[in-house]
Amino acid sequence: MVMDALAQFKEMQEEAFYSMEGLSRLNPEKLDFYIDYIKFQVGHGFYDPDANLNILKLYQFSPELYSRSCVGNVHMVLVKALMQLPNSDYVLCRAQLSQDMIDDPLTKKIDEVARLLETCQFPEFWNVIQEEKIFSTTVGFVEAVRNFVCVVLKLTYKNVEKDFLMQLLGPMTDQATFEDLAKKNSWVVTGDTVFVGEKEEMVEQKEIVEKMPIDVVTPILAIR
């Protein structure tokens, strides 16, 4: 019987959970399992932050486990963490790196990509990620970034020109992708303009004027 991806993820997640209890969390013999686990997450679109962080912890506390050939494992952890923006997963993982890991060229590229996202330089971001294979081979990366862009848009704009919006969202293979995003985020497309704010902001504010009959007002005035 072939196990489906979700069932396999749940099984690996459970194994990771129990292997990180107490002092066994830093057991170097479990490193191979964690590496297989992060590869599975990258290839199938799942995410386990604690297990991924534990890879970096193992390299940190058992530096003999790390070599230049292992830096690819670090890159996978960083990219998966970056996909969680606006959460702080990337910052937490980045803080565990040794100087040797930080100086790696691809680590620097991932740092650059993180900076572009965190400073909302989205058009430049889409250009830069074309240069590295890891971003295209990580399942769900583009979708995760677009979700982050949508969060930023809702906090920043009410109405956006459609052409500008398309630049922020990056290259799309077809119109259906944009329509799915618009539906998911409750955007309203009107000609060349897209409403991306909160629905409540679309409600026209009306001045409320209460009129009281003169026979009600007269006794009140008489009290004075």
C-alpha positions as CSV (number, residue, x, y, z in Angstrom):
1,M,0.0,0.0,0.0
2,V,1.4,3.4,-1.1
3,M,1.1,6.0,1.6
4,D,-0.2,9.4,0.5
5,A,1.8,12.5,1.1
6,L,-0.3,13.9,3.9
7,A,-0.3,10.6,5.8
8,Q,3.5,10.3,5.4
9,F,3.9,13.9,6.6
10,K,1.8,13.1,9.7
11,E,3.9,10.0,10.4
12,M,7.2,11.9,10.1
13,Q,5.8,14.8,12.1
14,E,4.9,12.5,14.9
15,E,8.3,10.9,14.8
16,A,10.0,14.3,14.9
17,F,7.8,15.4,17.8
18,Y,8.8,12.4,20.0
19,S,12.4,12.5,19.0
20,M,12.7,16.1,20.2
21,E,11.5,15.4,23.7
22,G,14.0,16.3,26.4
23,L,17.7,15.8,25.8
24,S,17.0,13.6,22.8
25,R,16.3,16.7,20.8
26,L,20.1,17.1,20.2
27,N,20.8,13.5,19.4
28,P,23.1,13.6,16.4
29,E,21.9,10.2,15.3
30,K,18.6,11.7,14.3
31,L,20.1,14.2,11.9
32,D,19.6,12.0,8.9
33,F,15.9,11.7,9.7
34,Y,15.5,15.5,10.0
35,I,17.3,16.0,6.7
36,D,14.9,13.5,5.0
37,Y,12.1,15.3,6.6
38,I,13.0,18.8,5.4
39,K,13.5,17.3,1.9
40,F,10.0,15.9,2.1
41,Q,8.6,19.2,3.2
42,V,10.3,21.0,0.3
43,G,9.0,18.5,-2.2
44,H,5.4,18.3,-1.0
45,G,4.6,21.7,0.5
46,F,4.4,20.8,4.2
47,Y,6.0,22.7,7.1
48,D,7.3,21.7,10.5
49,P,9.1,24.7,12.1
50,D,10.3,22.9,15.2
51,A,11.9,20.0,13.3
52,N,13.5,22.3,10.8
53,L,14.9,24.6,13.5
54,N,16.3,21.5,15.2
55,I,18.6,20.8,12.2
56,L,20.2,24.2,12.7
57,K,20.5,23.5,16.5
58,L,22.2,20.2,15.8
59,Y,24.8,21.9,13.6
60,Q,25.2,24.6,16.2
61,F,25.8,22.3,19.2
62,S,27.5,19.5,17.2
63,P,29.6,21.4,14.7
64,E,31.4,18.3,13.7
65,L,28.2,17.3,11.9
66,Y,28.4,20.2,9.5
67,S,30.5,20.4,6.4
68,R,30.4,22.5,3.2
69,S,28.4,19.7,1.6
70,C,25.7,20.1,4.2
71,V,24.9,23.8,3.5
72,G,22.1,22.8,1.1
73,N,20.2,21.5,4.2
74,V,20.6,25.0,5.7
75,H,19.3,26.6,2.6
76,M,16.1,24.4,2.6
77,V,15.4,25.4,6.2
78,L,15.9,29.1,5.4
79,V,13.6,29.0,2.3
80,K,10.8,27.2,4.1
81,A,11.1,29.7,7.0
82,L,11.0,32.6,4.6
83,M,7.7,31.3,3.2
84,Q,6.1,32.0,6.6
85,L,6.2,35.8,6.3
86,P,5.0,38.0,8.0
87,N,5.8,35.6,10.8
88,S,9.3,35.7,12.3
89,D,10.4,32.2,11.4
90,Y,13.2,33.4,9.1
91,V,14.7,35.7,11.7
92,L,14.8,32.9,14.2
93,C,16.4,30.4,11.9
94,R,18.9,33.0,10.6
95,A,20.0,33.6,14.2
96,Q,21.2,30.0,14.5
97,L,23.7,30.2,11.6
98,S,27.5,30.0,12.0
99,Q,29.6,32.6,10.2
100,D,30.6,29.9,7.7
101,M,27.0,29.3,6.8
102,I,26.3,33.1,6.6
103,D,29.2,33.6,4.2
104,D,27.9,31.0,1.7
105,P,26.9,32.6,-1.6
106,L,23.5,31.1,-1.7
107,T,22.8,32.0,1.9
108,K,23.7,35.6,1.0
109,K,21.3,35.4,-2.0
110,I,18.5,34.1,0.3
111,D,19.2,37.0,2.7
112,E,18.9,39.4,-0.2
113,V,15.6,37.8,-1.2
114,A,14.4,38.1,2.5
115,R,15.4,41.8,2.5
116,L,13.4,42.5,-0.6
117,L,10.3,40.9,0.8
118,E,10.6,42.5,4.2
119,T,11.0,46.0,2.5
120,C,8.2,45.2,0.1
121,Q,10.3,45.6,-3.0
122,F,8.2,43.0,-4.8
123,P,8.9,43.7,-8.5
124,E,12.7,43.4,-7.8
125,F,12.1,40.3,-5.7
126,W,10.4,38.5,-8.6
127,N,13.4,39.2,-10.9
128,V,16.0,38.1,-8.3
129,I,14.4,34.7,-7.6
130,Q,14.7,33.7,-11.2
131,E,18.5,33.4,-10.7
132,E,18.4,30.5,-8.2
133,K,16.8,27.1,-8.7
134,I,15.9,26.5,-5.0
135,F,13.1,29.0,-5.2
136,S,11.4,27.3,-8.1
137,T,11.9,23.8,-6.8
138,T,10.4,24.5,-3.3
139,V,6.8,23.5,-3.7
140,G,4.4,26.4,-2.7
141,F,7.1,29.1,-2.6
142,V,5.5,31.4,-5.1
143,E,2.0,30.9,-3.6
144,A,3.3,31.7,-0.1
145,V,5.0,34.9,-1.3
146,R,1.8,36.0,-3.1
147,N,-0.1,35.4,0.1
148,F,2.3,37.7,1.9
149,V,2.0,40.3,-0.8
150,C,-1.8,40.2,-0.4
151,V,-1.4,40.8,3.4
152,V,0.7,43.8,2.7
153,L,-1.7,45.2,0.1
154,K,-4.7,44.9,2.4
155,L,-2.8,46.9,5.1
156,T,-1.4,49.5,2.7
157,Y,-3.9,50.2,0.0
158,K,-7.6,50.5,-0.7
159,N,-7.5,50.8,-4.4
160,V,-4.7,49.8,-6.7
161,E,-4.2,50.1,-10.5
162,K,-4.5,46.6,-11.9
163,D,-1.2,46.9,-13.9
164,F,0.7,47.9,-10.8
165,L,-1.0,45.1,-8.8
166,M,0.2,42.5,-11.4
167,Q,3.8,43.8,-11.0
168,L,3.5,43.2,-7.2
169,L,2.1,39.7,-7.6
170,G,4.7,38.5,-10.1
171,P,4.5,36.6,-13.4
172,M,1.4,34.5,-13.9
173,T,0.8,31.8,-16.5
174,D,-2.9,32.7,-17.0
175,Q,-5.7,35.1,-16.0
176,A,-7.3,32.3,-13.9
177,T,-4.5,32.6,-11.4
178,F,-5.3,36.3,-10.8
179,E,-9.0,35.6,-10.7
180,D,-8.4,33.0,-8.0
181,L,-6.4,35.4,-5.9
182,A,-9.0,38.1,-6.3
183,K,-11.8,35.7,-5.2
184,K,-9.8,34.4,-2.3
185,N,-9.0,37.9,-1.0
186,S,-12.4,39.4,-1.8
187,W,-11.0,42.0,-4.2
188,V,-13.3,44.0,-6.4
189,V,-12.2,44.7,-9.9
190,T,-13.7,47.8,-11.5
191,G,-12.2,48.5,-14.9
192,D,-8.5,49.1,-14.5
193,T,-8.8,49.5,-10.7
194,V,-8.9,46.8,-8.0
195,F,-10.2,47.4,-4.5
196,V,-7.9,45.4,-2.1
197,G,-8.9,46.9,1.2
198,E,-11.2,45.7,3.9
199,K,-14.9,45.3,2.8
200,E,-16.0,47.7,5.5
201,E,-14.1,50.5,3.8
202,M,-16.4,50.1,0.7
203,V,-19.5,51.1,2.7
204,E,-20.3,54.7,2.0
205,Q,-20.5,56.7,5.1
206,K,-23.8,58.5,5.5
207,E,-24.5,61.4,7.7
208,I,-27.2,60.5,10.2
209,V,-29.6,63.4,11.0
210,E,-32.2,62.8,13.7
211,K,-35.3,65.0,13.6
212,M,-37.3,65.6,16.8
213,P,-40.8,67.1,16.7
214,I,-41.1,70.6,18.0
215,D,-43.6,69.5,20.7
216,V,-40.9,67.2,22.2
217,V,-38.2,69.8,22.1
218,T,-40.3,72.7,23.7
219,P,-40.7,71.1,27.2
220,I,-36.9,70.4,27.3
221,L,-36.0,74.0,26.5
222,A,-38.6,75.2,29.1
223,I,-36.6,73.4,31.8
224,R,-33.7,75.8,31.3
